[in-house]
Each structure stands twice: as C-alpha cells, then as structure tokens.
Amino acid sequence: MPYINADDGRREALRAGEPALSAGELNYQMFYDIKHNSFKSNLEGFVEQFLGTKRNYQKYNDLTGAIVRCALEVERRLQGKEEQITWLLSILESYNNEIAIYEDKKILENTDVE
C-alpha cells in the first residue's frame, strides 16, 4: 500500500478528487474512497482521470497494478468489503477490451514479439 506524504497537501488533493499522478496515488485514492465512502462511489471516475486522454502502455500497466494491489489490501485490512473488491476487479475487467485493442494496434505499428 503506498503511503502519500501527509505534509505536502497531496492527500487532501486526492481526497478532494484531484487526478492521481501515479499508480501509488491512484491506489491511495481508491483505498481511501472504499474505506470512507459508500459502495461504488467514485472509483470509475478516479480511473478515468488517471488514464486521461493520452493512454499508453505505462498507464494501462499502472492501472492494472493499482487496482489489483488495492483489492488485495482491501481484502487484508477492511473486513466486510467483499462487494467493493468485486467492484474493483470488475472495473479492471471492463478495460480488458480497450487494452487489447491498444496492444493489437501496437503490434501492427511495431511488429509482434518474435
């Protein structure tokens, strides 16, 4: 679980809905939201803000890691949040097609792995 510095105002900015700038910030934002807010609150909005309009391999990879790690940390630390874990993983699943299309495009542009 990433820990965002408590002294630079970044925690407050993320809690207020400012876009996460890294996978660690996205993980923090989602975990905080699950811990303190209602079921299915703004997780999809956080993900969309993080991905932005210039989506690339690094963003997709960071998104995948942040969601999986957040789900595991929710399971470890927040009993009774099974529905939120399922919701997190369904968000990840919803991006599988988009990521596959991106990967196929890059195979055409750069050729496949030999």
PyMOL commands that set and color helices and strands:
alter all, ss='L'
color gray80, all
select helices_A, chain A and resi 10-15+23-36+43-51+57-77+82-94+96-110
alter helices_A, ss='H'
color red, helices_A
deselect
rebuild
show_as cartoon
